[in-house]
Amino acid sequence: MAKKKRVTRKELDAIERAAKREAQKAAGALDGRFRPRVVKSKKGYSRKKLPPKEED
């Protein structure tokens, strides 16, 4: 007889994540209405734009 395969902790975590994701899908979390709010970092340097040159 073949030995029974043990379920590892990694596989258990994957099963739990899949179940959680399915619940989120059923709740409508992935239909585009729920977007994370992103705050722009103030650490980056942004250059000031020069006014357009006027030519006659």
N, C-alpha and C positions, 0 to 999 in steps of 0.2 A: 504494500500500500504506500501511496505517496504521502509525504508529510504535509501537514497543513501549513500554509504560508502565514507568517505573522504579519500583522499590519504595523508598519513603523510609525513613529511620531510624525515624520514628515508627511506621510500619506494621510494621516488623520487630520493634520493641519490643512492639507489641500482639500480634503472633503468638506471640512468646516467652511473654508473660504468660498468654495463653490456653492454651498448651501446659502451662505450669507449673500452672495452675489445674486443668486436666483431670487431671493427675497427682495433685494433692492430693485431688480428688474420688474418684479410683480408690483412693487410700490410706485413704479414710474420714475425711478431715480436716473435712468439713462435715456430719457426721451427728450433731452435738451432743455427742459425747464429749469433744472437745477445746475447752475454754473458756479464754480467757486469764484468768489470775489478776489481780485488780484490788486494789490497796492503796489505801485511802481516804487522801486528802490530809489532813495535819494542819494545813494552813494555814487552813482554813475555821473560823470561829467557830461553835460549837454551844452553844445556850442550854441551861441546866439546866431540866429539867421540874419544875414545881411539884407538890407533893403535892395530891391531890384534896381539895376543901373538904368538911368534915363538917357536915351540917345535921341538927338534931334535929327 
